[in-house]
Amino acid sequence: MHIEWTPNASQSPYLFRQAAEWTGVKVHRAKVLPGRMLKHTANFHEINISISGQLTTQKCSSTGKTVVTKSGAGNLCLTPYGQVVGAHWEKPLDNMGILLAPDFVRNVAAENRFSADFQFKEIYKDRDSLIQQIGFALLEESKSETPAGNLYTDSLIQTLTLHLLKNYSNAAAVQENTSGGLSGYKLKRVQEFINANLEEDLSLAELAEVADLSQFHFARAFRKSTGQTPQQYLMRQRIERAKELLSKNDLPIVEISLRTGFKNQSHFTTLFRKFTKFTPKLWREMKLA
């Protein structure tokens, strides 16, 4: 992908730029000066959302027809993998892009029992507040000083990918009975696994494997059984373990923060206060008084 900028080459075309990446998924947002993106063949499933400004897109559709579309604020453009696309913008543009690797999407589809042979629809101009909100949430998490962790980002990415498969593809899902929660045995196994690994940045895939379910069905069944998302449950268990350790006077607070899965003492203090209204130091002083 190559971009030619209208401003003088000595001037940076970027007014603001942010990017984040996870396995199979890239998200970026940029406020840029006028320019044009030369036609290229999409190597990913590309989603572009105009936050502000107007973007003119030229696509070569699957039928060979060239389609030109002007999109304004909030508009979504989906370019499936392998499609030829180019664009230009005459005024400053604030744009969010989400790239999904084809192999990653196929794996999510297979895990959630969608038909293997599917195609994404060519979307030229649409609105989808959920996709935009997930994009913002992923970017915010990537720069957060108190990140929620893998379970949170995994859940967002799963929700995004399945939303796309259900609403913007011809994939057909095999119907399953997913109205109930986890069986008592599976729930106990998952809870024991979480409690034994509180210091780790657990992923949704790891917990789903313990329960022998797809990630999406596991997350839904776990919430049905506990009233909490896996990430919420993990965080509460970390706080409870921290309380146990703080009630003893033999471990430094920084050591407790690491043993309960927090990035550092500042991260631990921020979240402990959020859940208890007290700092770890004050909570310990009250317990040991």
Protein Blocks (a to p, Z undefined) as FASTA:
>chain_A
ZZddfbdfklcfbfbdcddddehiacdddddddddddddddfbdcddddfbdcddddddd
fkopacdddddehiacdddehiacddddfbdcddddddddfklmmmmmmmnopafbdcdd
ddfbdcdfklmmmmmmmmmmmmpcbdgbjklmmmmmmmmmmmmmmmmccbdcddddfkbc
cdfklmmmmmmmmmmmmmpccdfklmmmmnopafklmmmmmmmmnopafklmmmmmmmmm
mmmmmmpckbcfklmmmmnopablmlmmmmmmmmnopafklmmmmmmZZ
